[in-house]
Amino acid sequence: MKKHLIKNLILIVLIAVGTAGTGMCAGDDVPFARFIKPVTNPVYFDEPYNISYVHVVNAYQDLPKHINTRVGRVKLDGHLNLTAIRATYAFNEKFSLIAAKDGYIDFKPGHTLQSEYGWADLAAGFKYALYYCPQEEFIVSGKLLFEFFQGSGKVFQGNGDGNAAPSITFLKGYDKWQVMGTLGMIIPFNANQESMEVYQSYHVSYAVTPRLFPLLEVNHFCVARQAGRDALVPSIAKWEGGDVINLGSRHGLDHRNFITMAAGFRYRIFEQAGVFKNLDFGFAYELPVTNPNNGLMQHRYTADLVLHF
């Protein structure tokens, strides 16, 4: 892993270790309190239950050595790094407001394109529990996000007039197992500037202890309707950008499916310490199942902290 990734991981772990000293005791009997948040696809994949938390996430992404374009294979290499702070405020067990996408993007390709950095677009919305049954450890929720277009065009943000992203998410507990999934759409307000996509994500984890949860996750993005931007990268790319970036590719239907798999864990550092209900640390290693040359991900390392209050 690159030095930049290692420094970010060390910072997140130091925050976690430093906070762990505030106390530790058994958790209270709150519905769905034993379950965990997914790690990958941090913009669109959320837990269906409604809780209040602050989510600090760092995603370090190695770029492919080459990418497929309309003008042939082009050298790229390098990395993309996203650092973001997200938040959710739950009014009750059925309804919450979400700040789902923000942060800062550092884009450093090794060839062809120049290094850039800038702010990501903002996205916010709400989530509502459509079916809520804690006795059966089963919940289904609907979520609606609105993404705004104030981000920096230098890092493939700010194009178009924003979008709406409706989704349905479920969770079911089986003894020490947790199964979770989401299905949604990204619907741009300007179809010429952003692609319409359908996405789905799935999560399976097992509570080895009440604090340690190994996990597996799968993410799938599919271009439903390609856009038509005239900028350099969108005009030649034969694919779309994934969860953080919507290029508005003119040829996104050429390789419309982008699928990744991830393995990792989440660790509950403490429970019921002062005003905080718990602090979770998560880590996942993610790589594409589809051809990595038809996207912007060769590998991704995601580390996060979730502070519940």
TAUR-V588713 format. One line per field, one symbol per residue. psi: psi as a letter, one per 20 degrees, with the letter a starting at -180 (. if undefined). burial: b if it has 16 or more other C-alpha atoms within 10 Angstrom, else e. Layout:
psi = ???
burial = ???
This chain:
psi = qrhggggggggghgggghhhiirprqqrmppjhirrqrgrligioqqhqoqprpopqpopopqqhqqprijappqfabrppppqprqpophaihpqqpohpaappoonqhrfqqprqrqrqqprbrqpohponhhjlpqpqqqoqpprlirphhkkrjqakarqnqrpqqpppodjqppqqqpaqooqioiihqqpqpqqqqpprpngrihpnqqqqpqpppohpqblqirfghiipkrribhhpohkpikhigmhpopqqqqbrppogrpmocipgrpppqqqpqqqhroiilajpgqpopqrpooq.
burial = eeeebeebbeebbeebeeebeeeeeeeeeeebebbbbbbbbbebbbbbbbbbbbbbbbbbbbbbbbbbbeeeebbbbbbbbbbbbbbbbbeeebbbbbbbbbbbbbbbbbeeeebbbbbbbbbbbbbbbbebeeeebbbbbbbbbbbbbbbbbbbbbbbbbbbbbbbbbbbbbeeeebbbbbbbbbbbbbbbbbbbbbbbbbbbbbbeeeebbbbbbbbbbbbbbbbbbeeebbbbbbbbbbbbebbbbbbbbbbbbbbbbbbbbbbbbbbbbeeebbbbbbbbbbbbeebbbbbbbbbbbbbbbbbbb
